[in-house]
Amino acid sequence: MTTSTNELLLALRAPTSGWLAAVICALDEALLDHDFTEQHRAMLRDLLDSGQVPANVAAASHDRLQRFEEAVQTLHDALIGDGDPVEDIKASRPHLTLCATAA
């Protein structure tokens, strides 16, 4: 079965398509990464075909994702700093005061 782009776009408009969107976004990023090999693609196809993820694989995936997120956060902190970027932006902007009456 081949799904057309229009079918995917229509499916993504549904209010219940949050997981579909999340998986497609993750897949899009993975396909851009040269480390995401044909073997990885085959493993994903097998999981989809089986209709379930073994509990130990799900647990290992959660653990690996947490370590990946920590590595990304560490890299972010090293490049940007650990300050709050929203507060930094607010502090750098001029403060404007609105008056209720015209002078």
Helices and strands as residue ranges (DSSP letters): H 5-12, H 18-32, H 38-50, H 55-80, H 85-92
